[in-house]
Amino acid sequence: MSESDSVHVNFSSMEDSASVTDYWNKKTFALVTGASRGIGRTLAEKIAKQIAPESVLLLISRDEKSLGSLKQAIETDRPAVRVYVGVTDLSTCDESALNGLVSSALAGDSAESFAHALCVHNVGSLGDATKRCSDLTQTTSCVDYFRLNVASVVVLNAIFLRHFASGKQQRKTVVNMSSLCAVEPFASLSLYCTGKAARDMFFKVLAKEEPEVRVLNYAPGPVETSMRSQLLDQSWIDEIKSGGLGLTTTVTCDRLMALLARDSYASGAHVDYYDS
Ligand SMILES: NC(=O)c1ccc[n+]([C@@H]2O[C@H](COP(=O)([O-])OP(=O)(O)OC[C@H]3O[C@@H](n4cnc5c(N)ncnc54)[C@H](OP(=O)(O)O)[C@@H]3O)[C@@H](O)[C@H]2O)c1
């Protein structure tokens, strides 16, 4: 099988396999934030396996080494997929840097030449889960939290959509990595819950404003990553501490890939891993 017709499918049911192949096997520009580890890294690997030759992946995080090893692995597996590494601290919300990353990844290709433009806002931080609401007396740490978890997402999203504004015929998809915390309050996670709720609402508004963009707020369930380890270490809430083993990144990313491919969610919806 040549690179041009190689499509790697590893999903649980034939129905998923067929829809996933049809949906993903297109020239795609895919941006994934928080791609250095955890859910974002696994998702980037899975997207890379499915998209058509000549596709472009833009992987963003602060960790040059991890992104470099991911780029190398993807390029070995899919030499016809171009991978750009965007090493940046998203908490700086530097518009010109973000603009530069998307422009550089597009270099040599017109935005209209992509059949699918996909932006996955996966970046996230937990905040300090040792703290109660009444402990949050420091403006700087609150503002820093929302710069990374809300403001940078809003700005990068607008920059992404502007780059693809001229692609009238192309599919456009925006995924926000959400959480159960966007819709349910959890003690010890006040900033995290607030940031996730704000992100969900922002993307619901986007879905209203841009009917041609498919928008999904995906809650991945409890997943075994460094964020979950931090949560179990820090939280003083028994309900959280006794949460048990989480999902693997593979299982939750497979679910997301299949959800996108099935394409039956209402744009702007909050869909949880555990939803039927
Ligand atoms: N794990 C769970 O149980 C769970 C549950 C619900 C929702 N989620 C959500 O899923 C998403 C991914 O979570 P995860 O568990 O995979 O977390 P993780 O393992 O901690 O990964 C977080 C990612 O975000 C990047 N990141 C953090 N701060 C950054 C910054 N200032 N600038 C640029 N990149 C930054 C990290 O990259 P660098 O450190 O290399 O920069 C890393 O790639 C998050 O939005 C999280 O809220 C996770």
The ligand as an SDF file (V2000), in Angstrom:
LIG
                    3D

 48 52  0  0  0  0  0  0  0  0999 V2000
   -6.7990   14.2740   32.3840 N   0  0  0  0  0  0  0  0  0  0  0  0
   -8.0680   14.3930   32.7010 C   0  0  0  0  0  0  0  0  0  0  0  0
   -8.5910   13.6170   33.5220 O   0  0  0  0  0  0  0  0  0  0  0  0
   -8.9140   15.4530   32.0570 C   0  0  0  0  0  0  0  0  0  0  0  0
  -10.2940   15.4350   32.3500 C   0  0  0  0  0  0  0  0  0  0  0  0
  -11.1060   16.3940   31.7560 C   0  0  0  0  0  0  0  0  0  0  0  0
  -10.5540   17.3300   30.9010 C   0  0  0  0  0  0  0  0  0  0  0  0
   -9.2200   17.3290   30.6440 N   0  0  0  0  0  0  0  0  0  0  0  0
   -8.6960   18.3510   29.7530 C   0  0  0  0  0  0  0  0  0  0  0  0
   -7.9740   17.7710   28.6930 O   0  0  0  0  0  0  0  0  0  0  0  0
   -6.9290   18.6620   28.2620 C   0  0  0  0  0  0  0  0  0  0  0  0
   -5.5960   17.9380   28.2620 C   0  0  0  0  0  0  0  0  0  0  0  0
   -5.3630   17.4950   29.5810 O   0  0  0  0  0  0  0  0  0  0  0  0
   -4.2500   16.4120   29.9800 P   0  0  0  0  0  0  0  0  0  0  0  0
   -4.8290   15.6480   31.0940 O   0  0  0  0  0  0  0  0  0  0  0  0
   -3.7370   15.7420   28.7770 O   0  0  0  0  0  0  0  0  0  0  0  0
   -3.1560   17.4030   30.5950 O   0  0  0  0  0  0  0  0  0  0  0  0
   -1.5580   17.3710   30.6390 P   0  0  0  0  0  0  0  0  0  0  0  0
   -1.0530   15.9910   30.4990 O   0  0  0  0  0  0  0  0  0  0  0  0
   -1.1960   18.1720   31.8140 O   0  0  0  0  0  0  0  0  0  0  0  0
   -1.1710   18.1640   29.2960 O   0  0  0  0  0  0  0  0  0  0  0  0
   -1.4280   19.5410   29.2060 C   0  0  0  0  0  0  0  0  0  0  0  0
   -0.8820   20.0420   27.8970 C   0  0  0  0  0  0  0  0  0  0  0  0
   -1.0630   21.4820   27.8900 O   0  0  0  0  0  0  0  0  0  0  0  0
    0.2050   22.0910   27.5900 C   0  0  0  0  0  0  0  0  0  0  0  0
    0.3760   23.3630   28.2820 N   0  0  0  0  0  0  0  0  0  0  0  0
    0.2090   23.6050   29.5990 C   0  0  0  0  0  0  0  0  0  0  0  0
    0.5140   24.8850   29.8720 N   0  0  0  0  0  0  0  0  0  0  0  0
    0.8990   25.4600   28.6960 C   0  0  0  0  0  0  0  0  0  0  0  0
    1.3360   26.7510   28.3350 C   0  0  0  0  0  0  0  0  0  0  0  0
    1.4750   27.7400   29.2430 N   0  0  0  0  0  0  0  0  0  0  0  0
    1.6230   27.0100   27.0320 N   0  0  0  0  0  0  0  0  0  0  0  0
    1.5130   26.0170   26.1070 C   0  0  0  0  0  0  0  0  0  0  0  0
    1.1050   24.7750   26.3940 N   0  0  0  0  0  0  0  0  0  0  0  0
    0.8090   24.4950   27.6820 C   0  0  0  0  0  0  0  0  0  0  0  0
    1.2350   21.0920   28.0880 C   0  0  0  0  0  0  0  0  0  0  0  0
    2.4310   21.2770   27.3470 O   0  0  0  0  0  0  0  0  0  0  0  0
    3.8250   21.8380   27.9260 P   0  0  0  0  0  0  0  0  0  0  0  0
    3.8400   21.6370   29.4070 O   0  0  0  0  0  0  0  0  0  0  0  0
    4.8070   21.0180   27.1580 O   0  0  0  0  0  0  0  0  0  0  0  0
    3.8420   23.2810   27.5150 O   0  0  0  0  0  0  0  0  0  0  0  0
    0.6020   19.7610   27.7310 C   0  0  0  0  0  0  0  0  0  0  0  0
    0.8920   19.4160   26.3990 O   0  0  0  0  0  0  0  0  0  0  0  0
   -6.9760   19.8510   29.2300 C   0  0  0  0  0  0  0  0  0  0  0  0
   -7.7110   20.9150   28.6630 O   0  0  0  0  0  0  0  0  0  0  0  0
   -7.7170   19.2820   30.4210 C   0  0  0  0  0  0  0  0  0  0  0  0
   -8.3710   20.2850   31.1680 O   0  0  0  0  0  0  0  0  0  0  0  0
   -8.3820   16.4070   31.2070 C   0  0  0  0  0  0  0  0  0  0  0  0
  1  2  1  0
  2  3  2  0
  2  4  1  0
  4  5  1  0
  4 48  2  0
  5  6  2  0
  6  7  1  0
  7  8  2  0
  8  9  1  0
  8 48  1  0
  9 10  1  0
  9 46  1  0
 10 11  1  0
 11 12  1  0
 11 44  1  0
 12 13  1  0
 13 14  1  0
 14 15  2  0
 14 16  1  0
 14 17  1  0
 17 18  1  0
 18 19  2  0
 18 20  1  0
 18 21  1  0
 21 22  1  0
 22 23  1  0
 23 24  1  0
 23 42  1  0
 24 25  1  0
 25 26  1  0
 25 36  1  0
 26 27  1  0
 26 35  1  0
 27 28  2  0
 28 29  1  0
 29 30  1  0
 29 35  2  0
 30 31  1  0
 30 32  2  0
 32 33  1  0
 33 34  2  0
 34 35  1  0
 36 37  1  0
 36 42  1  0
 37 38  1  0
 38 39  2  0
 38 40  1  0
 38 41  1  0
 42 43  1  0
 44 45  1  0
 44 46  1  0
 46 47  1  0
M  CHG  2   8   1  16  -1
M  END
$$$$
